[in-house]
């Protein structure tokens, strides 16, 4: 992932500042935390070819064999903190992102008919 400065925060004609952070998985979705202080980062812990094969299929859903991960990103420091390490939940794999709702993480999938709801840590 990258963070790029915008025109309003640099002198005219200056190149944008670009900061990079490695997620160690295929970053798929970003979502602000409810308090606006963190960004939830979700994606698959597999190859691009595996993800493409999964979403191209019209007969198989849920992909319990494709692990995903959810991290929390501090947008100021770009520090990543794992929330949900690489996993699947029963029949649900190929997770894409998360939102926090009433003390739980709701995790979406790229190719399935369900979501996972996981209690958020304290």
Secondary structure, DSSP 4 states (H G I P E B T S, - for coil): -EEE--GGGS-TTPPPPEEE---SSEEEEEEE-TTSS-EEEEEESS-HHHHHHHHH-SS--S-TTS-EEEEEE-TTT--EEEEEEEE-BTTB-SEEEEEEETTEEEEEESS-S--EEEEPP-
